[in-house]
Amino acid sequence: MSNLIKEPGSRLGVVKTIANQMGGFTKSYAVAFKDVAIVSVWTFIFIYGAYALLKKRDL
C-alpha cells in the first residue's frame, strides 16, 4: 500500500513552481497488467470465500 503513490510531495505548490522553472515535470502513473491481474485474483478469492462462508452457515 505504501507504493501506490511514490511521490505525494509533487502536489505541493512549491514543488510545482520549482519544477516549472527547471524545465518541466512529467510523472507516469501507469499500472502494469500484472498488478491488475493480482488484484483481480485476490478480489475473486475474497468474494468467493465470503459467499462460500455465508452459504455454509446458511445466513
Residue, then its C-alpha position, 0 to 999 in steps of 0.5 A: m500500500s505504501n507504493l501506490i503513490k511514490e511521490p505525494g510531495s509533487r502536489l505541493g505548490v512549491v514543488k510545482t513552481i520549482a519544477n516549472q522553472m527547471g524545465g518541466f515535470t512529467k510523472s507516469y502513473a501507469v499500472a502494469f497488467k500484472d498488478v491488475a491481474i493480482v488484484s483481480v485474483w485476490t478480489f475473486i478469492f475474497i468474494y468467493g470465500a465470503y459467499a462460500l462462508l455465508k452459504k455454509r452457515d446458511l445466513 
